[in-house]
Amino acid sequence: MRDRVGQRGIIITVVTVVAAVGAMTLGAYVHAQSQAKSLYARLGGYDAIAAVSDEFVRRLAGDPQLGKFFVGHSQDSLRRIRQLVVDQLCEATGGPCYYIGRDMRTSHKGLGISESDWQVAVKHLGESFDKFKVPQQERSELAGALGKLKADIVEKP
């Protein structure tokens, strides 16, 4: 009888330890998953990216220096440009979208985009981030990814 009580005590102890270790492991897993959220998720997902894109494209098209790149586009064409921007940002940030547009070099070739144009566009992107209160870390990560496209977009110093 005493051995059975002793065995039960050992079994209860082992079960308790396994449960505690399991709970700690699960807690660590959940914490790691929350820390490993994609940039897409941290930005707020599709709707947040679409809102920033809408503001950004509106600012670009309405800018006195950059508006020339949008002259002659119909409303439908502007909506398509907007959708391509959304899809590209969504895909680049780890979202479920698939960008079907041309590469940046092909899309911007011959437009004569200058360093000054690029800087104005960067300013508008920052102002779009400001409007939607995009946190600094996410802003920096996205700007870093977009910065890699500069060589394919800017043609003139």
C-alpha positions in Angstrom: 0.0 0.0 0.0 2.8 2.3 0.9 4.5 1.7 -2.4 1.3 2.6 -4.3 1.0 5.9 -2.3 4.6 6.6 -3.1 4.2 5.8 -6.8 1.1 8.0 -6.9 3.1 10.8 -5.4 5.9 10.3 -8.0 3.3 10.2 -10.8 1.6 13.3 -9.6 5.0 15.1 -9.3 6.0 14.0 -12.8 2.6 15.0 -14.3 2.9 18.4 -12.5 6.4 19.0 -13.8 5.4 18.0 -17.4 2.4 20.3 -17.3 4.5 23.2 -15.9 7.2 22.6 -18.6 4.5 22.4 -21.3 2.9 25.6 -20.1 6.3 27.4 -20.1 7.0 26.0 -23.6 3.6 27.1 -24.9 4.1 30.5 -23.3 7.5 30.9 -24.9 6.0 29.8 -28.3 3.1 32.3 -28.1 5.6 35.0 -27.1 7.9 34.1 -30.0 5.0 34.2 -32.4 3.9 37.6 -31.2 7.5 38.8 -31.6 7.8 37.2 -35.1 4.8 39.0 -36.6 5.4 40.0 -40.2 5.8 43.7 -41.1 2.5 43.2 -42.9 0.7 42.3 -39.7 2.5 45.0 -37.7 1.4 47.6 -40.2 -2.2 46.5 -39.7 -2.7 44.3 -42.7 -4.3 45.0 -46.1 -6.7 47.8 -45.1 -3.9 49.8 -43.4 -1.5 49.3 -46.4 -4.3 50.3 -48.8 -5.1 53.5 -46.7 -1.4 54.6 -46.7 -1.2 53.7 -50.4 -4.3 55.8 -51.2 -2.9 58.8 -49.4 0.6 58.3 -51.0 -0.7 58.1 -54.6 -3.0 61.0 -54.0 -0.1 63.1 -52.8 2.2 62.1 -55.6 -0.4 62.8 -58.3 -1.3 66.2 -56.8 2.3 67.3 -56.3 3.4 70.2 -58.5 6.7 68.6 -59.2 5.5 64.9 -59.5 2.1 65.5 -61.1 3.6 65.5 -64.5 4.2 61.7 -64.2 0.4 61.2 -63.8 -0.8 63.5 -66.6 -2.9 61.7 -69.2 -3.9 58.8 -66.9 -7.6 58.2 -66.7 -9.3 57.6 -63.4 -9.2 53.9 -64.2 -5.5 54.0 -64.8 -4.9 55.8 -61.5 -6.9 53.1 -59.7 -4.7 50.5 -61.4 -1.5 52.3 -60.3 -2.9 52.5 -56.8 -3.7 48.8 -56.8 -0.3 47.9 -58.0 1.2 50.0 -55.2 -1.0 48.2 -52.6 -0.1 44.8 -54.0 3.6 45.5 -54.1 3.7 46.8 -50.6 1.5 44.0 -49.3 3.8 41.4 -50.9 7.0 43.1 -49.8 5.9 43.2 -46.2 5.0 39.6 -46.0 1.3 39.8 -46.8 -0.8 37.4 -48.9 -0.8 39.6 -52.0 1.0 38.9 -55.2 2.4 41.8 -57.2 1.7 41.3 -60.9 3.1 44.5 -62.2 6.3 45.0 -64.2 9.7 45.4 -62.4 10.5 48.9 -61.3 13.2 49.5 -63.9 10.8 48.7 -66.8 7.9 50.6 -65.2 9.9 53.8 -64.7 12.3 53.7 -67.7 12.2 56.8 -69.8 10.3 58.9 -67.3 13.4 60.8 -66.4 12.8 60.6 -62.6 15.5 62.6 -60.8 17.0 62.5 -57.4 14.9 65.5 -56.5 11.7 63.7 -57.6 12.7 60.7 -55.5 13.2 63.0 -52.4 9.8 64.6 -52.9 8.2 61.1 -53.2 10.0 60.1 -50.0 8.7 63.2 -48.2 5.1 62.3 -49.3 5.6 58.7 -48.1 6.7 60.1 -44.7 3.7 62.4 -44.6 1.4 59.5 -45.5 2.9 57.5 -42.6 2.4 60.4 -40.3 -1.3 60.7 -41.2 -1.9 57.1 -40.3 0.5 57.1 -37.3 2.8 54.4 -38.6 5.3 53.5 -35.8 9.0 54.4 -36.4 10.2 50.7 -36.5 7.7 49.7 -39.2 8.3 52.9 -41.1 12.1 52.3 -41.1 11.7 48.7 -42.2 9.4 49.7 -45.1 11.5 52.6 -46.1 14.6 50.3 -46.1 12.8 47.8 -48.4 11.6 50.6 -50.8 15.1 52.3 -50.7 16.4 49.2 -52.6 14.2 50.2 -55.5 15.8 53.6 -55.9 18.5 52.5 -58.4 15.8 51.1 -60.7 13.6 54.2 -60.5 15.9 57.2 -60.5 17.5 57.9 -63.9 18.9 61.4 -63.4 21.0 62.9 -60.6 
